[in-house]
Amino acid sequence: EEVGNARTTLEYMRALEKFMAHLNHGNSESVGGPNLSAGLAVLPFQLRFFSNEFVVTATEDPNTYPIGTVVESINGVKTGMYLEETYGQYSGHRTPGARAFSLANLIYFGNVGERLNLEICRPQEAEMVNVTVRWDKNNRWDYNDTKIMSLETEGEVVYQSSAFDVIRIDEQICCFRMKSEMDMSYLDTYFEEVAPILARYDGVVLDWRYNEAGNSMIGHTVVESFFGEAIPYCEEGPAMIKVSNYVSNFGAWDYWLGMEDSDPYAQFAEVLEQVDELIREENAAMIEFGEEMHSGRFEAGEEIETLIEEQWKERYPGVTLNAYTDMYKERVESCGLKGKPVVMVVDKLTGGSLDSTAAEAKSAGMTLVGTGTRGATGTLMLIDLSGGWMTGISTQRGLT
């Protein structure tokens, strides 16, 4: 009813967010239409929950809202309480830190011209000051001029790529950060270029923060390299929306494969061309099989999983449901990292596949340091809402 009565893009987006919040699963999300940014008013800064405070981490007005400014209250109410009261119904996150982070994100969009009275404390200033800010369509971000907070680990960068960083903390310890884990070819890079660097140090810190999505095979295999053997994956548990992973995967692949080459998200489609023949065969079979299931089979319950498994074995003998399992077994055993002291640093942004990987690592005996993770993972079923809008609803929960 709220979607049907929406008069503005903001109302439409909020109605979708409110629906997904009922799933109590922070991985589900709406994907905005092509004119989303042009039709909504935004603030001149981005607020983030950082070090237990609500902090300005990106700004186009560094004089009024410099990086590191703490927003103490909004309209006379403590910031956390205001965000919960105003946006709580739109957030599906249950982990406290992740919930606070998502609520801070939600305040960025608002009604044109609506004002907020803020009590803020700027860096290096002892006094709190009161300012008024409003949502404006003209607050369009120019990232060449935007100031963004750096959260880099202090130390000497000894390796850097689009996927991985290695930072030398001191002579004995290094920090290994995974920035992205979408592309299976990254595992070849990890074993050929990164693992030999990590092996030279007495101990390694795995920095699993600031990574919200990806391919769980990559993070999982990196963790296995420190055990020198296979560790159990998360098992698939029930989600509120129960459909097959293969149906969901098809929907995702079909979407990414249809993107324009100029679109940055087209990188996902390239995965099919960057892995070996067996994996391409499996993915091609998944797409063909998923298309058939996607066309009209969304029954709830376990019977759909049994049906898929039986039909898969019949139609694709010799192609496993997961052909990745033993591909890197020899490299895991011989990379020289087995038994090396290691800890994993996680926080509220550790989500998606790395959320699962952190749970798997903890279950296998690795020490985790930090805060609760995002609590959001699971293959998304993408649903076309027309007009350039889609929604992605998580179809599984990972259990260790």
N, C-alpha and C positions, 0 to 999 in steps of 0.2 A: 504493500500500500504506500509506504513512504517513497519507494523508488518511482512508482507511478505518479505520485503527486509532486515530485521534485521539480522546482521551478528554475533552479540554477545548477551549474556544473558542480558547485560545492555541495549542494544538498544531495545530488545524485551520488557523489563520491562518498559522502558521510553515510548515506543509506546502505551502500555496499559494505562499508567498513563496519557498520553496526550489525549487519547480517553475519559477516565473517567473525565478528567478535563472539557471537553465540557459539561458535565452534570451539572456543577456548584453546585455540591453537595459533600461535603467532606466525606460523609459516604461510598461512593463507593470505592472499593479497589481491588487490585490484590493480589492473594495468590500465593506466589512463589513455584516453583517446589522443589522436594526433594534435589536437589543439588545446590540450590540457593546460599548459603553462600560459597560453595566451588568454584563457578565459577565467583565470583565478587570480585573486589578489594575494600577495605574499608579504612577509615581513622583510626588513632590510638586513636581517641576520638569521643565522640558524642556531637554535638552542640544542644543546646536548647534555645528557646526564653523564657527568664525568667527575670521578673522585668524590662521589656522594653529594655533588652540587650541580645546579643547572647553570651551565656555562656557555657563553657565546664562543663557538669554535670556528665560525666563518662569518664574515661581515663585509658589507659593501659600504658601511659608514664607520670607519675605524676611529673617527674622532668622538662620536657619540657612544658607540658600542665596540670598543677595542677588543681584540682577541683576549680571552681570559676573563672578561667581565662576568661576574656572578649575578644572576637575577634572583634576588632574595624573595620578592613577592610580586604578585600580579593582582591589580585591583584590590589591594589591601589584604590579600590572602596569601599565605605561604605558597611558594611556587608549586611544590609537589602536591599540596592539597587542592590548589586551584586546578591544576591539570587533571587530577583524578576526578574532581567534581564535574569538570567541563567536558572532558574527553574520555572518561573511563569507559563509557558504553561503546566506544569505538575501538578499543584495544583488546585483542584476544590473548595477549601475553599474560602468563601466570607467574613466571619467575620475576621476583621484585625488581631487580636491577634492569632486566630487559623491559619490564613493563614501564618503568620510569623513562627509559630511553625512548620507547615507542610513543609515549604520551608527549614527550618533548618534540618529537618529529611532527605530531599531529597539529601543533599550534602554528606551524609555519604557514599553512593556508588558512584564509579567513574571508569574511565578507568585506567587500570593497568599502573603504572609508571607516570601518569600525575601529575604535580606539581602545588601547590598553594603557593603564597607568602602571608603570613599573617602578620598583625600588631596586636599584642596582648598586653594585660595588665594583668600580673599575680597578684594574691591576695597579699596584703601587699607590693606591689611594685609601686612606683610612676611613674616610667618611662615605656613607651611603648617600646617594642622590636620587631624586625622583624625576623620572622622564615620562613623556607620553609618546607612544608609537602607534602607528596605524597600518593596517593592511592596504596595500596599494598595487594596482596592476602594473604600475611603472617601476616597481622594485624588481627589475629583471637583472638577473645575475650575469655580469661579465667576468668570466673566470680569469681573464687577464689582469683585472684590477682587484678581484676579491682577495681578501686576506683570510688565510686558513690556518688553523692551529696545527702545528707539527707535533705528532705523537711518536716520533721516531725514538728507537732505543739508542741510548748514548753509547758511542764506541766507534771503532774504525770499521768501515764497511769493506769487507774482504771479498765479497761476491754479491752481485746484484743482477737480477733479471726481471722480466715481467711477472714471473711466478714466485721467485724465491729471493730472499736476502740472507746473507750470513754476516753478522756483526761481531767483531772481536771485542769482548768485554775486558779481558786481561789475558795474560799468557796462558792461563789454564782453561778458561771458560769462553765459549762463544754462544751467541744467540742465533737460532735459525728461525726465520719468519716465513710462513707461507702466506703469500698475498693473493693467490688465485689457484684454483685447482680444477679447472674445467677441462683441460686438454690432456689426454692420456699420454701424449709424447713428453709431458713434463716429468713423468717417472723415469724415462731414459735420461733426461737431463739431470735428475736428482742422483741417480746411481753413477753416472759417468763424470759429473762435474762437482756436485755438492757433497755427496757422501765422503769422498776422499779428503775434502777440507775439514769436515766435521770430525773425521777420524784422527786428525792431528791434535785435537784438544782433549784435555782430561775429562771434561764434562760439557754437556750441551743443554741449553734452555730452548725448548720448543715453544715459540711464541704463536699461540693459536688464537690471538685476539684479532679483531678487525677483519674477520673473514666469515661471511654470512651464508655462503652457498657453495655449490660445486659438485665434484664427482667424488663420492666417498671412497672409491678404490684408491685414489692417490694418497689422501691423508692416512688411510688405514695401512697402506703398504709402507709409508714412511715410518709409522709407529712400529710396524713389524720389524723393520730393519734394526731397531734397538733391542729387540728380543731375539733376533736371529732365527725366528720360526713364526709360523702362522699363529694368529690369535683369532678368537671367535668374532664374527660380525654381530651387530645387533640383529635380533630376530624381529620380524614384522609383527607388530601388535595391532589391535583393532583401532580404527579411527572412526570419527562420527560419520564421515562420508566413506562408504566402503565400496570401492571399485578395484579392478585389477590394476596392478602396477603397469602391466603391458598396455592396457587402455590409456592410462595416464601418460606413459612414456611416448606412446604414439602421438597423443595430442601435443605434447611438448615438442617432439621432433618435427611434426608437421608444421607447427608454428614457426620454429626457428628456420627450417629449410625454406620457408616461404618469404623470409625477410630479404630486403634488398642488400646487395653486396656492400653498399656504402654504409649500411647500418652497423654500428659496433657490435650488436648482438649476433650478427651473422657468424661470429667466431664459433658459436656453438655448432653450427651446421658443418664446420670444417672437421669436426672430430671424426666423422665417418671416413674421411680421406687420410687421416693421420695415424690410424691404428692398423694392426696387421689383418691378414685376410680372414682369419677366424672371427675376429671381432666385427669386421664389416659384415660378414655373413650373418652373425647373430643379430646385429642391429637391423640389417635389411629384412630379416625374417620377422623381427619384432614389429617393424613398421608395417609390413604386409599383414601380419596377424592382427596387430592393433587396429588397423584401418577397418578390418571386418568387425571387430568387437566394438569399435568406437561408433559404428554407424547406428547402433540401436540397442546395445546391451549394457544397461547400467543397473542391473538388479543388485540389491543389497544382499549381504550374507556370504557364507563361506562357499556356497555351491559354485559361484562363478570362478573362484580360484581353482577348485577341483576340476571343473570343466576345462579351464585354460591349460592346466598342467597335462591333462589327458590328451587334449587336441594337439598341444605342442609336441609331445612325444610321438604322436602318430604322424604328424605332418613334417616334422623336422628331426628325424632320427639322426644322431651324431652331432647335433648342435645343442649344447647345454643351455640351460636357463641362465647360467652365469659362467662364461668361458674365461673369466679373468683370474680365477682362483690360483692356478699354478704357474701363471705366466712369468712372475717375477720371483718364484721360489728360490732359484739358485742365487740370484743377486741378493736377496734378503739374507741368505745364509753366509755369503762370502764377502759382504761389503765392509767388514771390519768394525762395525758399530755394536755388535752383540755385547751386552754386559756393561756398556759405557754408562756412567752415571748421567741421568737425564731427568728433567722435570718438565712438565707441560704447564704453560701459563695460559689461563683462560679467563674470560670475563663475559659480560652481558652481551657482547657482540659475537661471541663464538656461537654460530648458528648453522643451520642447514646441515650439510654432510659432516662438517667439522664438529658440530654438536654431537652427532652420532660417534664420530671418531674419538672424541674426548671421553665419552661414556665407555667405549670399547677399551681404550687405553687404561682407564681407571679400573675397569673390571679385570683386566689382565695384570694389574699390579703397579702401574706407573703412577707416580705422585703428581697430582694436579694442584696448582697454586693459583689463587685469585678469588673470583666470585662465582656465583652460579652462572651457568651458561644460558643462552637465549631460550632454550627449551622449545625449539622449533625446527623440525626436520620432516622429511617425508616427501615422496614424489608428488608433484602438483598435477592435478587434473585441470587443464586449461579449458575454459568454457567461453565461447565467443558470445558477447552480449550485443554485437553489432555496433555501428557508429564508431569503430576504432577502440572500443572498450573490451577488455577481457577480465575474467576473474580466475585465479588459480587457487584451488582448494586442495589441501593436503589429504592424501589418501592412505597414509600409514603412520604408525608410531613405532619408534625403535625401542626395543626392550633388551637389556642385558641381564 
